[in-house]
Amino acid sequence: MPHGGPHKLSQRQIVCSIVPEDEMSPSWGEFLFAQVSGGEITAAVEKVYAGGDQFPTVLCAPYEIGDITVTAHMDDKEEQSTEPGLGGSGVAVKLAILREKVGRAYYTLNVYLTDCDITITGTDRIYVNALLVGITEPEGDASSGAPATFSLTFACQGVTSDLASH
């Protein structure tokens, strides 16, 4: 067992980065989203009951991947990365640009596994050509000290993994 600890992962050990597929969409550099959810894989199979059979025959069907939502805490620090272009812009600037690109901006989503020190140990899932389909804006509440979060939702076409080749 690494570091003498368990092999199980906590949710905090799964993070996500997004990389634009074109130069017109903002780059997020090395920014890691704190939460990633969705991506369930399902197939709408058909069950055929032949006359007199107690159990159905299940017909194969293509699978679909549910939308992926990545969430992070609102942080408008001006220098988020050293990446050129919009990589160094704060989150507010990136969200302002993305508002007009919903339904048109494609990204690659990389979902990483990390060790107990939050050092990336592998790429669990890679969603290429994921289309930005929604933005959840950070909410404000003058009587709250809770951190503000924002979310980006992507429709996915397929998924691969670096782990499958090992």
N, C-alpha and C positions, 0 to 999 in steps of 0.2 A: 504494500500500500504506500502511495506517495506520502511523504512527510509523516508517516506513521498514522495517518488518518484514514477515514473511509473513502471508498470510491464513488459514493453517491454525491450528486451535485445539488447545491442549493439553487434557488431561483436567481440569486444574485450572481451566480457564476455563468449565466447565459445573457449575452449582450449582442447588440446588432449595430452594424455600420451600414450606411447607404452611400452609393457611388453613382453619380449621374451618368447616363448613357450618352449625353450630348454636352456640348460646351455652353449651352444657353441656360441650363438649370444649375442652381447653386451647388457647389461642392461643400461637403460637410467635413472634408479632411479626415482626421483621426477621431472625430467626435463619435462617441459610443452612446447609443440609446439605452436607457436604463431598463426599459421594459419592451418585450416583444410578445405579441399574442396572435392567435389565429393560425392560419395555415393548415387547418385540418384537411386531410385528403379523403375524399369519399367518391364512391361510384354508385350511380343510380341503376343498380342491377334489376333485372326482371326475374320474377319467380313464376315458372310455368307449371301448373298442376295438370298433369295428364289425367284423363278420365280413369278413376279407380285407384290412382296413386295416393298414398297417404302423405308423401313428402314431395316438395317441388323440385324441379330441375332449375338451377340458377344459371342464367345466361350472363356471359361476360359483358362488360360495358367500360367505356373510357372513364378515367378518374378526373376529378376536378379538385382544384386547390382553393380553399377558402381565402378570403382577404387576409392580409397581414397588417397588423397595426403596431407601429413603433411609437414609444412614448418617452419623453425626456422632460427634465425640469427646465423651466424657462431660465435661460442664462444669457444675458445680453452683453457678456464680456466681449469686447471688440476683437480680441485676438484669440480665436478658438483653435486655430491651427496655423502652421507656417506654409500651408499649401497656397500656391498662387491663385489669382482670380478671386472668386467669391469665397474661397475657403477660409479666409481670415475674418469675414464679416460676422457680426453678431447674429444670434438666432432671429431677432425681430426683423432684420434685413432679409434674411433667407425666407422667412415666412411671408413677408410682403411680396417677394418675387414669386414664390410658389402659389400664392392665391390666384394668380392669373394663369397658372400652368396646370391646375387640376384638370385631369382628363387628357393631358398632353405631355407631361414629363415622365420619362422612363428612368428608372434607377435599377442598379443591382443591389440586392439586399444580402448581406453576409451575416449569418447568425453564428456567433463564436461560442465555444466552450472555454472556460477558464479554470485555472487551478485555485487553490485557497488564497493565493496571493493576488488573484484577479489578473494573472498573466495568461494571455491567450494560448491555449494548447492545441486548438484545431478549429477548422471551419465545419460546423455541424450541417448547416444548410445554406445553399446559395440559390437565390431566386433572381434569375437574369431577366431583363426586360419587364420588370414589374412596373405597372402603370400607376402613378399617383391618382387616386380616386377620391381622396378626402383629406381635409385638414380639420382637426379639432383645436380651436383657438384656446389659449390660456384664459382661465376665468379669473375675475377679480372679485374680492370681497374685503371691504374696508375693515371689517371686524375680525379678520382671520390672519393668522401668522403662518398658515400652512403653505408649503411651497407650491407655486403655480406650475402646471404641466401643460404640454401641448402634445398632440398626436398627429401622425401622418399615416394614412391608410392606403395600401397598395393592392391592386388586383394582380394575381400571379398567373403566369402561363405554364411554368414548370419548375421543378426543383432538382438540384443535384447536391452531391456532398463529396468533400474531399475524403471523408472517412470511409466511404464505400470502396475506395481503391486500396485500402490497407489490408 
